[in-house]
Amino acid sequence: MSVRFFRDGKLVSSVDCYQGLNILAHAQIEETETGSECGGHGKCGKDRVVVVEADRQKLNPPTLQEKKFLTADQIENGWRLACQAFPNLDGLEIEISLRG
């Protein structure tokens, strides 16, 4: 199973899903750009992605850092910071929409 990244509805990359890696690290495996400027430390808020509704429960809950950069409405609609979102288990199928 894998983390699949889409931009404008088109598949950009797909990588095996590992619980110990955040979504940013999954993207970096295939050199997929997420917009991160701080190297994944939750300080820039630039690595915004959207998780499809069916897959949102497959990730950890939004962190305090995400709540700092994202509105409650954005979080409700699946927006996450790629550096703060971790899969709950290895081998999950997760679909991510890249922004920008």
N, C-alpha and C positions, 0 to 999 in steps of 0.2 A: 504494500500500500504506500501511498505517497502524498506529499504536499505538492499541489499543482498550482502554478502561478499563471494568471490570465491578465492580459492588458487589452482593453477594448474588446472583450469577448473572445480573444484569440489566445490559445495556449502558448505561453512563452517558455516555460520550463517545468520540469517535474523531477522531484528528488525523493528518495526514501525518507520516511517519517521517523524521527527519533525524539523521544521524550526529553532527552537532555539538551536538545538544541532549540533555541528560540526560532521564530519564523524568519528573522533576519539572517541567522546563520544558515538556515535551509536555503534561502535565496542566494547567499554568497557562495554556496557549493557550486552552483551553476552560473555564477557571476551575473545574477539577475539583479538589476538596479531597483532599490526600494526608496532611495532618496535620503538615506541616513547620512548625517553630517558629523555626528559625534562618535561614530564607531560602535554604536549599539549600547551606549550607557544610559539611555533614557533622558538625555539632557537637551536634545534639539527638537524632538517632536516631529521630525521631518519624515520618518519612515512609516507613514500612514498607509495602512492597507485595509481592505474590507473583507471580512470573512462571511461566506454565504451563510444564511440563516440556519440551515440544517447542520452546519459544522461548528457553530459557535460554542456548543457545550463540550466540544472536543478539546478546548483550550482552557488554560487557567482563567480565573476571573480577572477582569480589568484591575490593574495595579493603581496605586496612588499616583505614580508618574503619569499614567495614561489619563487619569482623571484631572491632572494638571493641564494637559495639552488638548484633551478632547472634551467636547460638551457632552452632557448627559444624553442629548438627542443623538449625537454621533455614535456614542457607545451603544445605545439602544438599537441603532441601525447597523451594528456589526463592525464599526470602525475600531481598529486596534493600532498600537505601535508595534511594528514587527519585532523590535528588540525586547518587548515586554511580554509577548504572547508565546507560551510554551504548550506543545501538545501534551495531553494527559497521559498518553501511552505511546509506546513504539507501534509502528505499523498502521497508524490511522490513515484514512483518506480525508484530506482537508483541501478545500478549494479557496484560494486567495485571489482577490482582485487587486491589482496594483494600480495606484493612482499616479497621475502625472506623466 
